[in-house]
Structures are given as C-alpha cells and as structure tokens.
C-alpha cells in the first residue's frame, strides 16, 4: 500500500463512511486481481473504486474513490442527525468572504446556533441548529448551490 | 429563426411537466425539472436532464415558491421557464420576476397576464370588440346591492371573483331565495367584503366551446380549431372533443373573429384559448386562458401540430408565418377526422385528501389512434395534495362515431391498481345516447349522475363488481 494513499486515508474521519482499513483492503484486492473497478455495497453505504483507463501498466495509476451518499441519514450511523437546507440557493459557511466559518468539524453546536447561510436571490437566510450536538461533517462546500432538503451538515447528538 | 433556448426549467409537475419535457427532448433543448418533497420519485423528475427540489409538499412552498424556482433557474443556467398550467402559469408577478432576471417566461407578457386575469376587465375588452357577453353588474357587488343587481340582470345569477378562477370561488343562485340564503352565509359575506366580486347572469344549459389560438409578438393571429368542453363535473372539464359537433360555420367564424379581436385588444401573445358559451345560435365570451391547456392534446391529435413547441417558438420571438409555412402551409391547421379526450381523475376517499397512495398494477391502453399522456408508472406515488388528474386518453379516428368507439375501447383496457378513479363515470357518459348523438351541454354529466342516484339499479351498474374502487385485483372477465 503506497504511503501516499495511507496518508490520504487519514482524511476520512467521518463516522458514517468506510474506514481507511476497509478501503485499503479493497485497493489491495483490486491490485492482486488486476481489477479496474470495484464496488462494495451494503445496506446504507456504497463505495466504488475506479482505476483510470489510460494507464493500465503504470504502477502509480490514479485511483478514484467515490462514496455514494445514502438516501437517508437513518441508514447511516443512527447517532448522526442532519441539518438540511430550508431553501434553494448558495450555501455560505461564513457571514462574508474571508471571515471565520460559523462552524467547523468537531465543534459543539447549541440549539439556535447559526451553522450557515443560504443566499436565495440576494436574500440571506440563516440555517440554525435545533439541538445540542457535535459537528461530524460539513457536507456542502462553501459557495455551492444547494436544493431544498439537501443535507448541509451532519452532527452527533449530545444528550 | 430558430428558437435559441438551450435549457428550459419546467415549473410544474405531473403529466404536463412530462409533456413539455418530451417536446424539449425532441427539439434538443435540455430540461430542468423542479419537484417537491412529495414528488421525488415522480416521472417528470426522472425524465428531465437535471432536477432540483424546491420545497415541501404543499404547492405554495414548492411549485409556487417563486424565489426558490427563480434561484434554481439562475444557478442551473436556464434561459427560459415553462410554467405549464395551474401553479404559476397565469401569475403576472412571476412573469415579471422572470423578466427582471432575464429568463424568458414561456407565455404572454406580464401585462397580457394582468389583463386576462381580470375577468371584469375582459368583459369590457369583449364589449369593445362587439363580442356579446352575458348581462352583469356594473361594478363590484356587495351584500347590500346584490339583490337589486340580481333583479336587474335576471336570475339565475353567479357571483364571480374579479381575479382568480378555476371555479373555486364561484357561487350560483337560481332565484331570489337562493341568493338570500347565499347572502346570510358568513363565508360568502366575508368573501364579498374582502374580495372584488361581480355578478353575472348564467345560462342553464349552454355549451362550452373554445378557440385554440396562436399569436406571435407582432399580434398575428391564427386559430387552430375549436373544442367542445361541455362535459364537466364540479366545474371541471372531463371530456373534450374537436371539432365540436352541431356548430354552424357562421358561429365558428364569429367565435374565431371574436377571439382574434379580444387577443389584439388585450395584448395576448403565444398560445392560449378563448372560451365561449354557446346557446342555440347565440354566443357569449367567457374568458381568455393565457396558457397551454389540459385539452390542447385534442387539437394536437386532430392537426398533428405540436402546440407546446409552437408556444415555445412564439415565446422565443418566432413568427407565425414561419410556423404556418412549416406546418401544413396553406392548409394550416390541416385538421382531419375527429378526436375525443377523457380525463381520468383520482377520487381520493373523503378524509384522505392529504395522504399519498401508491399505484399498484398499471395497464395503459394502446392501439391505433390512441394517445395516452400520463405521469403514472407501476408503484409510483400519487400525492393527493395536488391536482387529481392521472391519465389523459385521446382517441382519434376519421369520423366521430369511430373515435368514440375507439375511446370506449381504450378506456376498457385501462387498469390502475389501488387508486379509486372516475373511470366508471367516464364510461357512463361515453356510453349514453346523448353523447353518442352529440347532444349535450355543461349540465349534462351532472344531470345524468343525479338521475342515476335516484335509480339504485343504475347506481349498481355504475360500479361494476370486480372493478371495485381502490383494488389492485384486476377484474376477471368470464370467457366462453
């Protein structure tokens, strides 16, 4: 297993996805059997790993890891809850460009706390948390368009 | 000129969203569907190139949520919005907002929508064109002047909201007693005080005849045939046919000329319908519908013209001359034969009108001369919060008699599992003598139902055993 990939795996801190070990095992299985694509599907989670086509003989070939978002949060980790978008618009992680983000991964959030903003036709609406929890992951990039009901961030409920 | 729209957002759901998407697909235009949380598994979402959820189930939060829809159109880089029918199709404010964001609203100008939406103003437009209208109040009707006004214009009368329609806010009074009863109803009093209502005389048994129109931005006008939409139930059209039977050439020409003048005087452009009531050899202007209608399909079957595509072209600034030269040329609209449409509606059990049902088995008709427009598929959800229209079946044949046989045959082929529908009612009407002869009027369907309800035997015939409403078990037909 290339060191580079192992380091990359370190980025997967999410509770809901696949662990680094699982992904490494799958990549090893691909290498051993000379597979170009592998998909692991289980209840609530799907992982596809693809090797780029134009570099079959290159040991250092690119591997794309894509994880399909499950349909509902219930199917992921039961302890994670979602904050969804109340409108169609542009998602903002901070009140204005350059300023600090409302929240970051691992941060504790309180009921009523602003976690982001949605800009719909130049009108900003605040997205607030409705319970006490810890941010597990932010699911949308700053500046991305979101649709109604789209998951913006996932958090662990703290009782 | 070729329409230069590259991507159109379809601000609607159900069969009409699918209908618009189909034309766009044929013409190489990309489509963006919008949907509510109740419609995520809907066919119009699956068929579009892209989709955006715009809100919760109820229409005002989703299909009528202007900021979310405009925002979706902007970020998904749409150059036009097709509003379909219902929802925002006749909302002049929505058309204005589209214009402000440089998105083409596929329909007439905001001003023309304002005119068409003002029923009282449109009466004046018609009068200005020397088109007859039914006697009405001079202005706003109030609880105090209602009696006097009714006596002046003659019973029976109808109270109509000046703006808005769809037959929801309309109240009828057959005579003085009925009007007195209406006026002590707190709901009616509240409406009269709050909203701008006017009073109009109404006809007992008229026919509803309408002119399909195409109008370009230079106000060139072309009628694309007439339709008879007299078979109605609870103020909703259920069966439509084209051409109308027993309409003299003289009346037909007068209706078309009236429609032409009314369009010109009210700034109407693109595709729409002028509605008239016909009573013997007299006719009266009813209203102008500035949008594509549910029954446009009847005209499409008769002429072969894609009305949705012509509407898109006209909205994009194309000329009627171009359109005519490309569709049948001199013979435009080039209609032949006869077509009849039946609308299959869901009839949700009382008390369940906000729930969702899932279609079980589904069998749709086919064969020669039959067109089916529907958003249903086996297992799809039918949220009862929206318009209950499920399937449109249109039959075409070279004669009316054959078209009717064909439609009846097609309806016999249909099975929609687990959803209670109006199929028995449609079959009853299409099977009656009066419809066969083409002798019917706007009260016809309801009179038949009323007569049937008095006759229990007929009632049991209406609901054929094995075709129980709401079942997923197909009827077993004994074969010899």
Interface residues (C-beta under 8 A of the other chain):
Chain A: X87 X88 X89 X90 X120 X121 X123 X145 X147 X148 X149 X150
Chain B: X37 X52 X53 X54 X55 X56 X62 X67 X68 X69 X70 X71 X72 X74 X75 X76
